[in-house]
Amino acid sequence: MKFSNSLFMHPRVDNKLPKRKTLEREYSGYTSYIEDVYKYGQSHVFAWWNEITPSEKKSLLDQISSINFLLIKKLFNDAVLKTTQARQGILIPPQVIAVPKHDTEKEIAERVKHIGENSLRKGEVAILTVAGGDGTRLGISGPKGTFPIAPISKKSIFQLHAEKIIAVQKRYNTRIPWYIMTSKNNDSSTQKFFKSHKFFGLDSQQVYFFTQGMLPVVDLNGNLLMDSKSNIIMSPNGHGGVLVALKEKGILNDMKNCGIKNIFFHQIDNVLIKIADPIFIGYHLKDEAEISLKVVKKCHPEEKVGIVVYSDGHLHMVEYSELSRKDMYANSEDGTLKYNAGNIAVHMINIGFLEKVYQMGESLPYHAAMKKVTCLGEDGGKIDPKENNAIKFESFIFDILKYVKKNVIMEVLREDEFSPLKNMEGENSPASSRQDMINLFGRWLQNSGVPIPTDSHGNVMGLIEISPCFALDQEELRNKVDRHLQFHGNLSL
Ligand code: UTP
């Protein structure tokens, strides 16, 4: 990580600070926390103490009492020392179940599908959606899941996922609990959205919200940043925070008590997600895997996607920035990219395995990321930075891979299963996600005998939307659609 001097020095506030002894006397319940603030050089958080109201004072002190100052200092120091370098040691590509091409491969997948379907029928699978991220790159005011993404109906991402769950339930005559991880920043708006949309037809009792942990955001000198005179900026502690939250909030026990054996994990923003894919579940169960992963082939050697490899005898997700140029371009004997298993963050996770990890007492490491964060300047005015001015600390779920002994890695087609909504414009934007959905529906229709015109890039010319409640996949569509249907540029089923 490269550091320059902080663009925004923390306020030179010494003369404005309240006397530490006075503070400690007046708020004796918070003495040890106030001590920490001074001990770790963060007293500027009191810069506006004399201007804020008593309830704001209390809220600031409560916030301070939730912060592990020692941890933040350590994470900042680690970030300063860290230089991005290529992962050392030999990387070995993992075994991947390829997308079935021939009839025999398709027959195997069909047989494996029955295993997954049985487990779904028995109610052994829960859905876990991580939706706690701030979605800063997309930049909308509400949670990312509320974004109206469907090409014609403009249904939200949450609604699309909910309807897929309803369709799977109907197909297998089962009930699938849905666990949604939010953060303090978006929990109440997420829950409100579900309530105001009547849980999109799901039983409200089967949807469980839980919040992840938060960590303060620091500037490039390690100083806590504030966005108001009484509020320290906190951000969610990464999707890896789900591991601690599942345990601390008693969710894992709840799941076990309901007979859940495995979790289908996915990220909120993949609009093509095949929720509770029975083939994936089937492979995971057949091989008694602790964790299973779906991967896609990289588009090109320099694509910024993490790849799954073995290194030092363990499974790892190696980030794009950690791959040496030689490894990035390395080819296998058949001329294809050697390190080509791009992680799309769709997993099956065995509950017993998670318990084993908890018993080991291990925790996931934190990674530091430079970000542009709007904050208060030393004069108390808002600063909208043009360059990175802040560091956020996050743990990543894929760091759990190094504890995995038995896994399944299954390749899927990107165009069928992976289109994440990250940015407002360009790559991974609403426009590209909608086009990916339209193209998928177009292929389903075409393969069902309905001609669909495409342009020279293979994009469908027009709008198509197929509700998960009408058809969850191509097979179902083929059985339902009228082959004589004519596409006139706008079709909603
Ligand atoms: P991203 O890393 O893409 O983050 O998260 P994001 O919040 O969606 O977007 P940016 O980086 O701020 O622009 C991938 C997935 O992990 C979840 C997100 O909600 C998304 O589903 N996530 C991320 C969490 O649940 N918690 C976090 O702390 C971070």
Boltz pocket constraint, residues with backbone or C-beta under 6 A from the ligand:
constraints:
  - pocket:
      binder: B
      contacts: [[A, 130], [A, 131], [A, 132], [A, 133], [A, 134], [A, 135], [A, 136], [A, 137], [A, 138], [A, 144], [A, 181], [A, 212], [A, 235], [A, 236], [A, 237], [A, 238], [A, 239], [A, 241], [A, 266], [A, 267], [A, 268], [A, 269], [A, 394], [A, 421], [A, 422]]
      max_distance: 6.0
